[in-house]
Amino acid sequence: MASLFVLLTQWQFAQSTAVQPRTHAETETQVELTEHFEPGVAMMSDQADQMVYFTGTIDPERTVQVESRVDEGNVGLWLVSSATVEGAPGDNNIPIAWGWVPDEIEGDSAEIASLFEESTGLSVDEPMQIQGRLIPGEGPTPNTNHFIEPVRTQMLASAELVNLWNQPLYAGYVVAETFTVDGVEHTVSGDEVEDVAAAPQPEEREVAWLNIFYAVEWFIFAVFSLYLWWRFVRDDYLKDQREAELDELWERHWRSRELQRLRDQARQDKVAAAQAYRAYYGQDSDE
């Protein structure tokens, strides 16, 4: 039982730091989006914050501007467009955040396309390999007016964009960093728009104190089980010792009583023999 409790203690200590952000060696190694994450399912913690790549094109007609996005201490807006994903099940698209602007852009889809092409040197209709960080979708906000132009949202919510863009989407988005065509990488740079930066999560190892408490509790159980075992063995040993002492005392008492009985028996036999002797020779008892 003590060994089992010790194993449970080790397991709880391991669990106290098991559910933690993944290391940068894992998240910064690019993987293909279609092999890493499937559309139509919620994003798990071991899938988020991963650098991914996929091949697709950008649809400037499906673009929103997401408010309250910070870049180097300045508050502005993200430009988020729908992008096709080559090989995605059900032809699901994925939102990509590709640019940051300090103020709202008053422009239609043609102007958005022109802004992307000028800042990257690529055509929106040209298939490109997009590399970036996969981020879980945010929660939608109520009372958002989706009928104004240009379309602005407070949160980058896939569930909201599905209805807004009327197309199936991944349950998350990609913060695009580079766009590769014919082996040449392109980034967003320009006077009107800047690239979007998304740093990896810090590799902090927070301790789950509840698991630490359980580990200490299991260790106490292990010590207590050893104590109970010691008490059982000790009590059994003392019982055997007491029985041995009682046997020894009884043996000494029996021997003493038996010796006295034999002495009394011998004395009685001696008296009886003397009486028989005198009676045989006709001697008086006084003689």
Phi, psi and omega in degrees: 000318179298319178297319178298316179295324178295319177297319177295325176298313179298319180296317180294321176298320179294321180290338183294339178232016185283316184271084184227162175303144182290161182288158179295333177299331179274310187288331184271357174273114186294136176231160180286133184302314184294337177269340184267325188215137181256145175287157177086002179231157179288149180276129179271165183295330180277004176250335183286158176069017183266137173286126183229168174216153177201163179253133180185186177233160183257138179254100182292340179291338177250080182226137175234160176247118185264126187281166171057050177250128188263136175224110181053044177086353180258138181265129179212215183226149173268143169263116185239122181237158175280138179231138175287155179234112180294125180088003180286138178298138177066019180054039178288137173265174178220136176290139175233133174268110188246346182209154177238133178233145181287332182225161180299140179263121177268090182201158179271187184296328179294319179290324176296317178297318179296322179294319178294316183293323180290325184276340181246338185078017181238159176268141180294336180276354184273125177300134182218155175269120183258126177246137179184187184258130180277124184236140176296148178293150179271170179278140180291155179249142179285168175059036177263126181273106182268005184257003177272159178237131355286159183287128178236144175228155178275330181232155177263086185250121178298322181298329178281321182288333177303315180284326183289319182265348178056053177204153179289140184226156169295152178275064181168184179214167180242129171274102187287137179246318180223155177232118187249127176226127180056037177080002181253126180274138177235144176234164179278124177204140180170177181282327185269333185222145177239162180287160180261130180252135176224101182286153178292158177296143179296149181273050178279141179251089178285143183266130174275099187293336177295319177293324176297318178298316178296322179297315178296322180297316178296324178294321177297319177299320179297314179297319181294322178294322175295322177297316178298318178299317178297320179294318179298315180295317180297314180297320179295320179295316180294325177297315178297321179296317180295318178296322177295319178295316179297320177298319180293317178297317180295322179295318178294318179295319180296317178298319180295316180292321180293320178296319178294321178296318179295322177296315179296320179296319179295321178295315178297319179296323179294317178295317180295324179291320179295318179295320180292323179295313181294321180294328182288321181264009175067031178269142176287160179293331180292327180290000000 
